[in-house]
Amino acid sequence: MSAHNNCGLCKVNIENLSVYDGQETIINNVNMEFHCGELTALIGKNGSGKTTLIKAILGERPHTGSITYLDHEDGKIKKLTTGYVPQQLAFDKSTPVSVLDFVASSVSKHPVWMGHKKALRSSIQSRLDDFSVGHVIDRKLGDLSGGELQRVLLAMAIEPLPDLLILDEPVSGIDVNGLDMFYKKVSELRNKYHIAILLVSHDLSLIKSYADRIVLMDRTVIAQGTPDEVYKTKEFNEIFGYALKEADVSGNNI
């Protein structure tokens, strides 16, 4: 079976999507589409509605307009498998839960305090190894670095293999090496499994290297296209021009 056939989803089509909070419009008339086999980055200043859009796609915020999932024959997909890595995992860092316990609790109904079968440990070890965090399997969850925790969460988000993987600023607070490793792993997932990946991020230089498409938001979509196309727009320069100068990531005369 080819990687292309692993994914039943062809594209996600969002039309005229708006989210309201009482009388206030949080995001308005969002129109965009993103495809399997592509990494689409959602960017914008704080408060531009990126996380609200993610929550609408996940079914956590009521919205008007439509979100349609289409297969390769343009037929609608009724049931979609979605993986999700949140911005931060809220948990008590003093809790004596190991990485093995944490991952096992998501894939097995067997109580963690009764120990783990060898086959389950072996399966989890293999999955963590794939994300270069096999060495943390017996560590306490609260003792992991930010990068290690996010890679553990990423390993969990693709089991079972999703049609759509949503990453909501999954690398905030991670050092440069951890960032690059995370983006490389996400790219590998896209290439290996041909899944659709929607990533919210502020890392402009890494997005330029890894994203296939970029959607720039300011409560609605104000620009979308390839990284080069979006980074050359007036709208992008008005919001992020200063950041590019500071970070010196402008590259080819963007």
C-alpha positions as CSV (number, residue, x, y, z in Angstrom):
1,M,0.0,0.0,0.0
2,S,1.4,3.4,-0.9
3,A,1.7,6.2,1.6
4,H,-0.9,8.1,-0.4
5,N,-3.5,5.4,0.2
6,N,-3.0,5.4,4.0
7,C,-4.9,8.6,4.1
8,G,-8.6,8.6,3.3
9,L,-8.8,12.4,3.6
10,C,-7.9,14.5,0.6
11,K,-8.7,18.0,1.9
12,V,-10.4,20.0,4.6
13,N,-12.6,22.8,3.2
14,I,-13.6,25.7,5.5
15,E,-16.2,28.1,4.2
16,N,-17.6,31.3,5.8
17,L,-16.7,30.1,9.3
18,S,-17.4,32.6,12.1
19,V,-17.3,32.2,15.9
20,Y,-19.1,34.6,18.3
21,D,-18.9,35.2,22.0
22,G,-22.2,36.8,22.8
23,Q,-22.3,39.9,20.7
24,E,-18.5,39.9,20.0
25,T,-17.2,38.4,16.8
26,I,-14.0,36.3,17.6
27,I,-13.3,35.2,14.0
28,N,-15.3,36.2,11.0
29,N,-15.9,34.7,7.6
30,V,-12.8,32.4,7.5
31,N,-12.3,30.7,4.1
32,M,-9.4,28.2,3.6
33,E,-8.6,24.7,2.6
34,F,-5.7,22.4,3.5
35,H,-4.7,19.1,2.0
36,C,-3.4,15.7,3.1
37,G,0.3,15.3,2.5
38,E,0.8,19.0,3.3
39,L,2.0,20.9,6.4
40,T,-0.2,24.0,6.7
41,A,1.0,26.6,9.2
42,L,-1.5,29.0,10.8
43,I,0.2,32.3,11.8
44,G,-0.9,35.7,13.1
45,K,-0.3,37.9,16.1
46,N,-1.7,37.0,19.5
47,G,-5.5,37.4,19.6
48,S,-5.9,36.9,15.9
49,G,-8.2,33.9,16.3
50,K,-5.8,31.0,15.6
51,T,-6.7,28.9,18.6
52,T,-10.4,29.7,18.3
53,L,-10.3,28.3,14.7
54,I,-8.5,25.2,16.0
55,K,-11.2,24.7,18.6
56,A,-14.0,25.1,16.0
57,I,-12.3,22.5,13.9
58,L,-12.1,20.2,16.9
59,G,-15.8,20.7,17.7
60,E,-15.1,22.6,20.9
61,R,-16.5,26.0,19.8
62,P,-19.9,26.5,18.2
63,H,-19.6,28.2,14.8
64,T,-21.5,29.3,11.7
65,G,-20.3,28.3,8.2
66,S,-19.1,24.9,7.3
67,I,-16.1,22.5,7.8
68,T,-16.2,19.8,5.2
69,Y,-13.8,16.8,4.9
70,L,-13.5,15.4,1.4
71,D,-12.0,12.2,0.2
72,H,-10.0,11.7,-3.1
73,E,-13.2,11.5,-5.1
74,D,-14.6,14.7,-3.5
75,G,-17.0,12.6,-1.4
76,K,-17.8,13.8,2.1
77,I,-16.1,11.9,5.0
78,K,-18.5,11.4,7.9
79,K,-16.0,10.1,10.5
80,L,-12.6,11.6,10.7
81,T,-9.7,10.5,12.9
82,T,-8.0,13.6,14.4
83,G,-4.8,13.7,16.4
84,Y,-4.1,16.8,18.6
85,V,-1.1,18.1,20.4
86,P,-2.1,21.0,22.7
87,Q,-0.1,24.1,23.5
88,Q,0.6,22.9,27.0
89,L,-0.4,19.8,29.0
90,A,-1.9,20.9,32.3
91,F,-0.9,18.4,35.0
92,D,0.7,18.3,38.5
93,K,4.4,17.9,37.9
94,S,4.8,16.3,41.3
95,T,2.5,13.4,40.4
96,P,4.6,10.1,40.3
97,V,3.3,9.1,36.9
98,S,5.9,7.7,34.5
99,V,5.9,8.2,30.8
100,L,5.1,4.5,30.4
101,D,2.1,4.8,32.7
102,F,0.9,7.9,30.9
103,V,1.1,6.5,27.4
104,A,-0.3,3.1,28.5
105,S,-3.3,4.7,30.1
106,S,-4.3,6.1,26.6
107,V,-4.0,2.8,24.8
108,S,-5.0,0.2,27.4
109,K,-7.9,-0.3,29.8
110,H,-5.6,-2.3,32.1
111,P,-5.0,-0.3,35.4
112,V,-1.5,1.2,35.5
113,W,-0.9,0.2,39.1
114,M,-1.2,-3.4,38.2
115,G,1.9,-3.2,36.0
116,H,2.4,-3.5,32.2
117,K,2.5,-6.5,30.0
118,K,5.8,-6.9,28.1
119,A,4.1,-6.6,24.7
120,L,2.6,-3.2,25.7
121,R,5.9,-1.9,27.1
122,S,7.7,-3.1,23.9
123,S,5.1,-1.4,21.7
124,I,5.3,1.9,23.6
125,Q,9.1,1.7,23.7
126,S,9.1,1.4,19.9
127,R,6.8,4.3,19.4
128,L,8.8,6.5,21.7
129,D,12.0,5.5,19.9
130,D,10.5,6.7,16.7
131,F,10.3,10.2,18.2
132,S,13.8,10.0,19.8
133,V,12.4,9.9,23.3
134,G,12.7,6.1,24.0
135,H,15.1,6.9,26.8
136,V,12.4,8.7,28.9
137,I,10.0,5.7,29.1
138,D,10.6,5.1,32.9
139,R,11.1,8.8,33.8
140,K,8.4,10.8,35.7
141,L,6.3,12.9,33.3
142,G,7.0,16.0,35.4
143,D,10.8,15.5,35.0
144,L,10.7,15.8,31.2
145,S,12.0,18.8,29.3
146,G,9.5,20.8,27.2
147,G,10.9,19.2,24.0
148,E,10.7,15.7,25.4
149,L,7.2,16.1,26.6
150,Q,6.0,17.5,23.3
151,R,7.5,14.6,21.4
152,V,5.8,12.1,23.8
153,L,2.5,13.9,23.1
154,L,3.2,13.8,19.4
155,A,3.9,10.0,19.6
156,M,0.5,9.6,21.3
157,A,-1.3,11.8,18.8
158,I,-0.6,9.5,15.9
159,E,-1.9,6.4,17.6
160,P,-4.3,5.5,15.9
161,L,-2.9,7.1,12.8
162,P,-5.0,10.3,12.2
163,D,-6.3,11.7,8.9
164,L,-5.8,15.1,10.3
165,L,-3.1,16.1,12.9
166,I,-3.6,19.5,14.7
167,L,-0.7,21.1,16.6
168,D,-1.5,24.2,18.6
169,E,1.7,26.0,19.2
170,P,3.3,22.7,20.4
171,V,6.8,24.1,20.7
172,S,6.4,27.1,23.0
173,G,9.2,27.1,25.6
174,I,11.4,24.6,23.7
175,D,15.0,25.4,22.9
176,V,16.3,25.7,19.3
177,N,17.6,22.2,19.0
178,G,14.3,20.8,20.3
179,L,12.4,23.0,17.9
180,D,14.3,21.8,14.9
181,M,13.9,18.2,16.0
182,F,10.2,18.6,16.4
183,Y,9.7,20.2,13.0
184,K,11.8,17.5,11.3
185,K,9.7,14.8,13.0
186,V,6.4,16.5,11.9
187,S,7.8,16.7,8.3
188,E,8.6,13.0,8.4
189,L,5.0,12.2,9.5
190,R,3.7,14.2,6.6
191,N,5.9,12.5,4.1
192,K,5.6,9.0,5.5
193,Y,1.8,8.8,6.1
194,H,0.6,11.6,3.8
195,I,-1.6,13.0,6.5
196,A,-3.0,16.6,6.6
197,I,-1.2,18.6,9.3
198,L,-2.4,22.0,10.6
199,L,0.2,23.7,12.8
200,V,-0.2,27.0,14.8
201,S,3.2,28.6,15.3
202,H,5.2,31.8,15.8
203,D,8.5,30.3,14.5
204,L,8.7,32.2,11.2
205,S,12.1,30.9,10.1
206,L,11.3,27.3,10.8
207,I,7.9,27.6,9.1
208,K,9.5,29.0,6.1
209,S,11.7,25.9,5.9
210,Y,9.1,23.2,6.7
211,A,5.6,24.4,5.8
212,D,4.0,23.8,2.4
213,R,1.3,26.4,2.9
214,I,0.8,29.3,5.2
215,V,-2.5,30.9,6.3
216,L,-2.1,34.4,7.9
217,M,-5.0,35.3,10.2
218,D,-6.2,38.5,11.8
219,R,-9.7,37.4,12.9
220,T,-10.2,36.3,9.3
221,V,-7.8,35.0,6.6
222,I,-5.9,38.0,5.3
223,A,-3.3,36.0,3.2
224,Q,-2.6,32.4,2.2
225,G,-0.3,30.5,-0.1
226,T,3.2,29.2,-0.1
227,P,5.6,30.6,2.5
228,D,7.3,32.8,-0.2
229,E,4.0,34.1,-1.4
230,V,2.7,35.0,2.0
231,Y,5.9,36.4,3.3
232,K,6.0,38.9,0.4
233,T,2.5,40.3,1.1
234,K,1.9,43.7,2.5
235,E,-0.3,42.2,5.2
236,F,2.5,39.9,6.4
237,N,5.0,42.8,6.5
238,E,2.7,45.0,8.5
239,I,2.3,42.3,11.2
240,F,5.7,40.6,11.2
241,G,8.2,42.7,9.3
242,Y,9.9,43.8,12.5
243,A,10.2,40.2,13.6
244,L,11.9,39.2,10.4
245,K,14.4,42.0,10.7
246,E,15.2,41.1,14.3
247,A,15.5,37.4,13.7
248,D,17.3,37.9,10.3
249,V,15.2,35.2,8.7
250,S,14.0,37.2,5.7
251,G,16.1,35.1,3.4
252,N,15.5,35.9,-0.3
253,N,14.6,39.5,-0.1
254,I,11.1,38.8,1.3
